[in-house]
Amino acid sequence: MRVELLGLAARHPAAGAGAPPALQPLTLSIAPGEQIAVIGPSGAGKTTLLHALACALKPSAGTLQLDGIDPWSLPVRELQRLRGHLFLAPQTPPLPPRQRVITALLAARLPAQSLWASLRSLVYPSDIGAAHAALMRFDLAHKLWERVDRLSGGERQRIGLARGLLAPASLWLVDEPLSALDPTRARQAVDTLIQVAAERGATLVTTLHQVDVATRFPRVVGLRDGLLAFDLPGAQVTREHLAQLYVQHEHELTGAAPAPEAAPPARPAPLVCR
């Protein structure tokens, strides 16, 4: 899917009506099948960008075009049909706790299924092999019949990513998918996403805090204060680029805890006369 942002601005979903846009007018072109990492400090507008691309957030200015179509100009039914070709994976996957993993996985196929097929799959999963193969990509095949509430946070995140492999989507939008993963699992998960997206010709846009993992992507977009800071091949992102992007947010770049604010000077104890 080709993506075009033309002066697009958008407010964060939780922002008030009078709040300034979290995403300032942004012009960006993403070719079909490209894999892009979006990085930047907290509040840069990364999640807002993904929600705008997912047609979950209407732009406050400018336009979004998906394969040359402005989604917000479509009738409601056609907009819903278009959303069926988009896959949005939030940082915390919306997995029902008492549901089995296989059911949660196959739910990703609902946009392409009839009502009867969807109901039948709830009673007995219709494509166990595909679900097993998706989990194998993330070393989770042994969790196929496990209940979601018995999984660790990292396992839930990887299952949320495995759902994308089953979704009938041509645009994958993945928001901070590595927060609960160790470095080895994080690299494996990102490499899997990049590889499968390339195999299927799907366009992949992923927001990341881990800049060392982000530079594994062919293209890296840096956002700061809702504005485009740079747009470069991953191999060309230097320490200088990152230092400027994360200035005053160095703890996010290094992974260290933010420096505590200086405590106000203590007031002298009041003099008590006896």
ABEGO torsion letter per residue (X at the ends): XBBBBBGBBBBBAABBAABBBABBBBBBBBBBGBBBBBBEBBGAGAAAAAAAAAGABBBABEBBBBGGBBAAABBAAAAAAAAAABBBBBABBBBBAABBAAAAAAAAAAAABBAAAAAAAAABBABAAAAAAAAAAAGAAAAAABBAAABBAAAAAAAAAAAAAABBBABBBBBGAAAABBAAAAAAAAAAAAAAAAAAGBBBBBBBABAAAAAABABBBBBBGGBBABBBBAAABBAAAAAAAABGAAAAAAGBBBBBBBBBBBBBBBBBBX
